């Protein structure tokens, strides 16, 4: 992609966003990347600058005959174990100076501003050798935003690091990169990575801006390579189906049943046929701690998070990966009917060293529909506030209503829009009990030409003492006493965009949109959309 621009009415083009790429000359149409020679690439498919005379992708590996399973094969040398012997093959290691060739470098915006992206080779921590190794693609190292002039002093520069506190990489693979198979006839090297999931994830990242200190993000990454079991996550265990037969000694005497292992093949984790590990994406990547430091490296604030699963009875779906010729197989499982959500968020603000103010937020979820039901905040001064949420799903028992707003809620549930947010109620809690301090309500209606409900009114708490949150009475009439209307949507376009809006003083605003878009062409005050003529 060289440039991108919007085209307005009558095919008038807006100024374009323009793009440039590392080691790619778009004018001369040249690059160092040898597209005709597909052999100069690392294990992950990135250009590694290998000589043009390379004619094979069969990789050089490091094998240890006395080790078993995935530990017996490495695609990088073992620095402390001379038992690993290099095979013949192409060097497909990562080249940090070429790995980012072909990636996006600059974006020039229509305003003249420039966004510049600097990359570096990704890395990961190998716990078997307790070292950081390069590999796994590229990642962003720095982003510079400038206004395009020669004065760089006002540029915004953001830098990224992906290290643990001890300086090692926080990267880890969810599955070991796999480029060889142990079979009964020996080792077979592979051209492509056959791992079921070789995603590289980071457990710690630091974002720095000059003059603004740094923010350190820490994440939970359970169930990764070099682990075998975490709660209900399991690494894939490869097994061999063996044939039982009658065994005889050299004299022909029957000595019993035999079921030996073939040579070179053992039951082990992450083995052929490389079944996937348990899908744990719902557990991974959740922030555990976010720490903010100033330029003097003093801790200013820290947020910590705790989580819980919405359901306590997940469903484990068993599956099988099998090679019917070699009779090697892997049993694995998928976890279903489960999700993980935030339960508490604790913020500590350090105004002076050694002293902090603490605010705690507690998140509660409905046991019926599992949507967020309330957020309770408690400050260091023990001031308690609460925010509650109500959805269409909270009224799913109502199947008919004589009021338009009530009928619209019935329609929302009937069309599976259960999670549509209707009401937000704020309150304070003290020794005298709970008192509502504010509330917002959105009512819906059925509009001509639409088969589903659309927002009709926005209302807010009017500050009176007779406030009652929205409800259906015994006659299925939808009530919302104590609210006043902020605005009403009088009509919609055929694409579902608001066409006429009336505010609380009954002032009318009409919106005319660009054809087939949500971009306004004209906003008209105190007139209907069909009472004016717009000169395009």
Order of alpha helices (4+ residues) and beta strands (2+ residues): beta-beta-beta-beta-beta-beta-beta-beta-beta-beta-beta-beta-beta-beta-beta-beta-beta-beta-beta-beta-beta-beta-beta-beta-beta-beta-beta-beta-beta-beta-beta-alpha-beta-beta-beta-beta-beta-beta-beta-beta-beta
